[in-house]
Structure formats: structure tokens, C-alpha cells
Amino acid sequence: MLPVCSQYSTGQDIRETALPSTRADLPEKLAQRILARCDLCLIQEVRDAKGEAIPTLVKDLNSFDKSHAYSYVESKRLGKKTYKEQYVYIYKKDVLQVREHCQYPEIEGGEGTNNDTEVFSREPFIVRFHSPTTLVKDFVLVGQHTCPKTAMKEIDELYTVFNGICKKWKTENVVILGDLNAACSYITIKGFRAVRLRSDPKFRWLIGDEQDTTVRQKTHCAYDRIVIHGREMISGIVPDSAKPFNFKEEFHLTEDEALEVSDHFPVEVDLKPIHRYLLRHEL
């Protein structure tokens, strides 16, 4: 089993782990439980200028789940002005290996140029993983957090990013994931149809438009998406495994408690194992 999760801000059966007794510990402990469900997770909106939050999180995660060894790979701090964010992939290094990574537009042979980076508020962070235990052995993850005002333009430009990946790393097994702001007031039906990543049938959008990836009860928007490409990648997905993980319901939280963790639910998908590993719902 390779559960891939996306969008969290900052086999052990996690459901048997007790919630912390103090409210102050709740966000951190819940974060550990959510992350430990995944073999690979993209974290976005990391705004820690001191660079201390992620090392601390991974250290605590290794203490929480001693059955695996966790590591991470992070982007540089990204943003056009003073507001900066990082992308971080946390992964189980006893399950996965990082082959290579690059920060767009560092894709030799692609169609992109430095001028293309003006489209993105935070350029995509691209990592190639090797997974010995799944049918799909090698795949590329493209993490992207779009700016709401330019979401459709940025999503369309990810098509150019994809072409650059194919030329640089000679693979079509690509997963684009993150908070694309691909819903509600940030898109139009007509405009979305013109987005190349949306109109090209070779790309599969695993999180449907009808889904809700937001924590607040008053909103119902599929902002967070997982988009895959490649015959091997598509056939390697466990059917119907892609969905938001509603940690508010899973852990019986109030809305305020859930919002202390994130205002978005993670979206997740499972990859088919090469051998008979237990899938998430079988634990």
C-alpha cells in the first residue's frame, strides 16, 4: 500500500492512538496521526522563516510512529513579495526513495522559460520517487499551491511544467497535487474548459468537482486536487481510493478544533501494491 496525501498546513493502526489530554497538544498530536496514515505527504503553506518547524515535526513523527523512519525534502522559500511559503514532502524512507528533485523552472529541455515563472505565485516543487513495493515503481510528484486570483492561469501553466518533466526525466508517470483553488468562485465553467490540464483527456482528475476539501461547514469546494497522467500511473491506482480525509469526523472534533490543524482536509489516494499488503480499509 502506498497512500499519497496532499494538503496539510503548518502499518500502525492510528485509530487506536488516544487523543491528547490537553487542548494545547491537540494540533500537534493530530498532525502526527494524520501524517502517519500516509507513506508520502505533501505539506503546503509552510511559513516558518527560521526553518525549525519541519525538522521538529519530523522528529516528533519518528517518535510517534517507531515502525517507520520518516524523512523529508523541501523547496526553497517561494513568493513574489515578502510573503513566502515552502513545499515539503514528508515520506517513509524505509518505503520510498527520493531519486531527484528540482524547483521549476529548472527543467532542462522543457518548453518553459524564466518568463513562465511569472505565471506562478509559488513555482511548483517537483520530486521523483522510487517505490519498490507498488506496481508503479517510479513516479513524479508536482506540488502546487495556486493563488486564488490566478488559479485557472496557473493550472493551465502546469501543462507546460508537465511537458518539461517528460523531456527531462523521460517519464509520463506524473501526479500533480495540492491546493489548486480549482473550485467555486476561483474558476468559471467556460474558462476551466480552456485549461489544458483539464481539457486533455490523458489527465485524470481523481478528486471530483462535487467533493468538499474544506473544513468549514459553510463552504463546499473542491479546492484540493490530485491529477494523474500516464497509463502505468492510472492503472496503478486503487479504484475509488481517492478522496478527502475528513479528520474532523474521524477524530470527533469540533470545527474550531479541526481548524487548529488546518482549514483544508487532506486529499489522498492509494497505489496498488506489488504483493499482498493490507490496504488502508483492511487495517
Secondary structure as UniProt FT lines:
FT   STRAND          2..9
FT   HELIX           14..16
FT   HELIX           23..25
FT   HELIX           26..36
FT   STRAND          40..46
FT   TURN            49..50
FT   HELIX           53..64
FT   TURN            66..67
FT   STRAND          70..74
FT   STRAND          85..92
FT   TURN            93..95
FT   STRAND          97..103
FT   TURN            104..105
FT   TURN            108..109
FT   HELIX           114..118
FT   STRAND          125..130
FT   TURN            132..133
FT   STRAND          138..143
FT   HELIX           148..150
FT   HELIX           151..169
FT   STRAND          174..179
FT   HELIX           184..186
FT   HELIX           189..193
FT   HELIX           196..199
FT   TURN            201..202
FT   STRAND          203..205
FT   TURN            209..210
FT   TURN            217..218
FT   STRAND          224..229
FT   HELIX           231..235
FT   TURN            239..240
FT   STRAND          243..244
FT   HELIX           247..250
FT   TURN            251..252
FT   HELIX           255..259
FT   TURN            260..261
FT   STRAND          267..271
FT   HELIX           280..282
//
